[in-house]
């Protein structure tokens, strides 16, 4: 399995700010380095010989949730969290489905029917950022919305 390195995530943050705007504090824009270091260790950790996060969707959810919820960077956390999860999936031959249908919380008051996949993805990312989605719900969302890439 391929994993993102610290430099990869920092570069994603820098590139997303350059592309979409925001504030970048050189040299790395990091606000909270501890959660980033935790992510890099936890995503591939074992306990008693068992992986803490054995499934690809759990690892993708951890990438997104940890970066967004822990405000790893001065700015661009939502975009960096999402892009880090998506790049991790691509590195491991997975991607989001073409039609995202399921929200992280089926009881959530915002109806998802009739929304585009882009709108669903944006709303989901905002739900993570606002604290409406916990880690397990984030991972479940990825479980419902990823597929292996066709070769």
N, C-alpha and C positions, 0 to 999 in steps of 0.2 A: 504494500500500500504506500502511496505517495503522500507526504505531509508537507504543509507549508512551513517555511522557516520564518524566523522573526523578521529577517530582511525582506522577505516576500510581502508580509503583511504591512510593514512600514512603507514599502514601495506602492502597494495598492492604495494606501491612505494618501500618499503624496500625489499619485496620478489622478485619483478621483477628485482631489481638491483642485489640482491644475485644470482638470477638464470641466468640473461643475461649479467651481468657486468655493470659497471658504477661507478660513484663516489657517496658515501653516506656520508653526513655530519651529524654526530650525534648531537642531539638525534632524530630529526625528518626529517632531510633533507629538511625542508621547506625553500623556498626562499621568496615567497610572500604569507603570511598567509591570507591577506585580501580577495583575490579572492576565496580562499578555504572556508572561513567563509561565504562569499556571496553565494557561490554555495549551501552550506548546508542549508542556510536560503531560498534562492530563489526557490529551487526545489520543495518546499512544500508551497510556499507563496500564499496568496490571496490578491486581490485588489478589493474593493467594493463587497466583497462576492463571487468573482469568482477567481478560480485558475489561477495564472499567466501562468502555464504550465500544463494544464489539461490532456494531453495525455501522455501515456507511452513513445512514441517515442520522444516527446519534452523533457521529463525529461532525457532520455538516451543521447540525443544530447547535452543537457546542461551540463551533467556530463563530457562528452568527450571534448567538445569545451572549457569549462571553464578551465579545468586543463591544457590542451595543450596550448591554446592561451595565458593564463596568466602566464605561467611558474611558476606554484605553487611550484615546487620542484627544487632543485639544478641540478638534473639529473633524467632522466627517465620519463619525462612528457608525451611523446607520449604513451609509454607502460602503464603508470598509467592511463592516460585519457581513453584509449581504454578498459583496464581491468576493470576500475570502471564502465564504461557504460555497459559492458557485465555482470558484476556481478549484477548490478542493475536490468538488464533485467531478469537474472536467478532468483533472489530473488522474482520477480513478475511474474514468470511463462511465460516468453518470452525468445526468443533466436534469433540469426541470422538465416536466411534461409540457406539451404544447398547450394544453387546456388545464389550467389550475382551477380546481373545483372546490376544494375543501379548505375551510378556515381552520386555524389552530384550535378554535373553541366553537363547536357547533351551536352552542347556546348564545353566542355573541349576538348582540342586537343589530349589528349591521348586516343586512341581507347581502349575500354574495351572488345570488342568481342574476344572470344577465350582465355581470361585470366582466371586463376583459381580464386576461391573465396578468397583464401589466398592472391594472387597478388592484387586483387581488394581491399581487406581490407587494405593491406599495402599502396597501392597508395592513398586510401582515407585518411588514417591517416596522411600521408605525406602532402596531400593537406591541411588538417586542420592546420598542423604545419606551413606550408609555407604561410598561410594567404589567400590561394586561395578559401577557403570555409568559408562563414560566418555562424553565429549561425543558421539561418533559413535553409540554405542549409544542414547543418549538421543534423538538425532535420528531414528534408525531406528525407535524405539518410536513416536514421533509419526507417522512416515511410515505405519506399519502401522495406526495407531489414530485417524486423523482423516478427516473427510469434509466435503465442501462442504455448507453449509446449504441446505435447500430454501426457495425463495422463494414 
